[in-house]
Amino acid sequence: MNTPLIKSTGNITFIGGGNMAAAMIKGLIANGFESARIIAIEPSVEARARLSQEFSIQCVSDPIDDLSWQDSSLLVWAVKPQQMKAACDSIAHLCTNALHLSVAAGIPTSSIAKWLGTERIVRAMPNTPALIGLGQTGLFARPGVTFEERNQIEQIIKGTGRSIWLNDETLLDGVTAISGSGPAYVFYFLEALSEAGVELGLKPEDAKQLAIGTFIGASQLAQQSADSLLTLRERVTSKGGTTEAALTHMLNIDLGSKFKDAVKIAHKKAIQLGVNYGN
């Protein structure tokens, strides 16, 4: 049995029980945190049934009618950005002593602090590979969060993958555009690579295997190598070869710049979410 991550006698309550909440709960339990000390507040009957069955945790449908979560030392806000203010307003008076971790995209901690009436807030931007323990998460803490509390949050996130701390909260919008939305970019690329394989005569299952396997292998090579991404790319690109022909075409159509433009559009959207739902 692993040593529990959180040195506290209180519970951890998740406001919202979607995929990101499930990933964090899975990581907590895998790292020794007792499922009996985890509570999820989730209005969906189906979602509550799934969480209860998979993790054997307590699930609450209405936080006002059932106050069993109220002594929680940490509240994890895993709701959609457009739902965040209403969720905070509904229970702010019931959680004045808790530490808060928000994974709501785009919502600034200044707004959350105003809604909850506390400075003990950490904002996180995770991504979906957290579901298999390979997530990437950006973290920002308000000044009211202690060093020990930052460590607690870091240990929770550790169960879902790796994390980085940021001193400037606005950089979380960049994290959102890069790693938060990033898995969808990868899936889009994999779709195209796999479809190209089918068009070249490969069986769909073979093309998919080759595409995904190549991406996994290249990613692990990049992670384990001390060389730059440019150097690794150049090593695959033989003069006059097939790779050079493909890359030359990509350069001619300015694919790299167009891709960077798309990422910047995601960044602007992340900022806009805060403007729209963070007041």
Secondary structure, 3 states (H helix, E strand, C coil): CCCCCCCCCCCEEEECCCHHHHHHHHHHHHCCCCHHHEEEECCCHHHHHHHHHHHCCEEECCCCCCCCCCCCCEEEECCCHHHHHHHHHHHHHHCCCCEEEECCCCCCHHHHHHHHCCCCEEEEECCHHHHHCCEEEEEEECCCCCHHHHHHHHHHHHCCEEEEECCCCCHHHHHHHHHHCHHHHHHHHHHHHHHHHHHCCCCHHHHHHHHHHHHHHHHHHHHHCCCCHHHHHHHHCCCCCHHHHHHHHHHHCCHHHHHHHHHHHHHHHHHHHHHHHCC
